[in-house]
Amino acid sequence: MESILAMIYGQFYDKPKSTSPMRRIAANHRQLIQRLNKQNRKLVLRIIDDKDLICGDVSLDSFIQGFGLGAKLTTEILNESDGVLRDIVE
């Protein structure tokens, strides 16, 4: 099921446009790269890549958790004893 949710996430998730914090990070990254030797630049790039992977994982996990919560909420509403929503759906 999680791979289906990951596919849905990939289909509907739009990356946010460049934000102020993103622009600051990019500017600071450029400044740092200019001041570092090659070995330290590679280290900084690895750190940034890993941070981006973590952010992507957190975003996907949040989507999956929200989707699951929505599904549980829908199930609970449809199982209410008064059946009002069940009549609408059926």
Summary of the structure (lengths in Angstrom):
residues: 90
radius of gyration: 21.4
end to end distance: 25.3
largest distance: 69.4
contacts: 171
relative contact order: 0.09
helix: 82%
strand: 0%
